[in-house]
Amino acid sequence: VQLQASGGGLVQAGGALRLSCAASGRTFSGYAMGWFRQAPGKEREFVAAISRTGSSTYYADSVKGRFTISRDNGRNTAYLQMNSLEPEDTAVYYCAARRSIMTAPLETGASRYDYWGQGTEVTVSS
């Protein structure tokens, strides 16, 4: 599956952005989806994950209550709604897809994902 992330940009602290991840090539609903981010000089870190149907989600503590992951299988697209953005959220954000069975638990490790998008940059100014 090919993934294309978009929606990044420059926003002031307290603002919001919605990232999109468009998928093509294979059956989107067969994949759990995740969002990761990598700040300059830091390792890539898990942000959020969503199950194949969207019925289950999981978030990193640092974004819980501010970010919402969702998906539209009819549009082959996953989303990350980011509210109350903080300068610490500045990073390149990547979407990722993981082949999984319907009952598989959500994964937070980057190595557990099979396909990656190219990343979209988010900059939050103070």
Buried (B, 14 or more C-beta within 10 A) or exposed (E): BEBBBBBBEEBEEEBEBEBBBBBEEBEBBBBBBBBBBBBEEEEBBBBBBBBBEBEBBBBBEBBEEBBBBBBEBEEBBBBBBBBEBBEEBBBBBBBBBBBBEEEBEBBBEBEBBEBBBEBBEBBBEE
